[in-house]
Amino acid sequence: MKLRLLLVALLLANAGYFLWARGDLAGFGLAPAGLSEREPQRMARQIHPEWLQLRKDVKPGAPSSTSAPAPAPAPSSTPSPAPAP
């Protein structure tokens, strides 16, 4: 009987933590500290988010109305080899 009571108590504690972590208990004043601002470090690292544009999908066989320029090559991080003497 004690084991069954312990199992029910652990399940209720787990469900309570799950609801608290998701913010479902915010109406009762029980919200985690970072609920209003999730992952602020990612928001701070964004570069020009206003430049983002959503476009409709183009079928693979259909020609595009504008030709996109070729992407620039990525800078290499390895140093170039020294010339042979």
C-alpha positions as CSV (number, residue, x, y, z in Angstrom):
1,M,0.0,0.0,0.0
2,K,2.9,2.4,0.8
3,L,4.5,1.7,-2.6
4,R,1.2,2.5,-4.4
5,L,0.9,5.8,-2.4
6,L,4.5,6.7,-3.3
7,L,3.9,6.0,-7.0
8,V,0.8,8.2,-7.0
9,A,2.7,11.0,-5.2
10,L,5.6,10.9,-7.7
11,L,3.2,10.9,-10.7
12,L,1.4,14.0,-9.3
13,A,4.7,15.7,-8.6
14,N,5.9,15.0,-12.1
15,A,2.6,16.3,-13.6
16,G,2.8,19.4,-11.5
17,Y,6.4,20.1,-12.6
18,F,5.4,19.6,-16.2
19,L,2.5,22.0,-16.0
20,W,4.7,24.6,-14.1
21,A,7.5,24.3,-16.7
22,R,5.1,24.9,-19.6
23,G,3.6,27.9,-17.9
24,D,0.1,26.4,-17.5
25,L,0.0,27.4,-13.8
26,A,0.8,31.1,-14.6
27,G,-2.9,31.9,-13.8
28,F,-2.3,30.9,-10.2
29,G,0.9,33.0,-10.0
30,L,3.1,30.0,-10.4
31,A,5.2,30.7,-13.5
32,P,8.9,30.0,-14.1
33,A,11.0,33.1,-14.1
34,G,12.0,33.0,-17.8
35,L,8.5,32.3,-19.1
36,S,8.0,35.8,-20.6
37,E,11.4,35.7,-22.4
38,R,12.5,32.4,-23.8
39,E,16.0,32.0,-25.1
40,P,17.0,35.7,-25.0
41,Q,20.5,34.9,-26.1
42,R,19.2,33.7,-29.5
43,M,17.1,36.9,-29.9
44,A,20.2,39.0,-29.2
45,R,22.3,37.1,-31.8
46,Q,19.9,37.8,-34.7
47,I,21.4,40.0,-37.5
48,H,18.8,42.1,-39.4
49,P,15.7,40.0,-38.7
50,E,13.7,42.6,-40.6
51,W,15.4,41.5,-43.9
52,L,13.7,38.1,-43.7
53,Q,11.1,37.6,-46.5
54,L,8.7,34.7,-46.9
55,R,8.2,33.5,-50.5
56,K,5.9,31.0,-52.0
57,D,7.3,27.7,-53.1
58,V,8.3,27.4,-56.7
59,K,8.0,24.0,-58.4
60,P,11.3,22.4,-59.4
61,G,10.6,22.4,-63.1
62,A,9.2,25.9,-63.4
63,P,11.5,28.7,-64.3
64,S,11.9,31.4,-61.7
65,S,10.9,35.0,-62.5
66,T,14.2,36.4,-61.1
67,S,17.6,34.9,-61.4
68,A,19.3,34.6,-58.1
69,P,23.0,35.4,-57.9
70,A,25.4,32.6,-57.1
71,P,26.3,32.4,-53.4
72,A,29.6,33.8,-52.4
73,P,32.2,31.2,-51.4
74,A,32.7,30.7,-47.7
75,P,36.0,32.1,-46.4
76,S,38.4,29.4,-45.5
77,S,39.6,29.2,-42.0
78,T,42.7,27.2,-42.8
79,P,45.9,29.1,-43.6
80,S,47.3,28.8,-47.1
81,P,50.4,26.6,-47.4
82,A,53.8,28.3,-47.5
83,P,55.5,28.4,-50.9
84,A,58.2,25.8,-51.5
85,P,61.8,27.2,-51.6
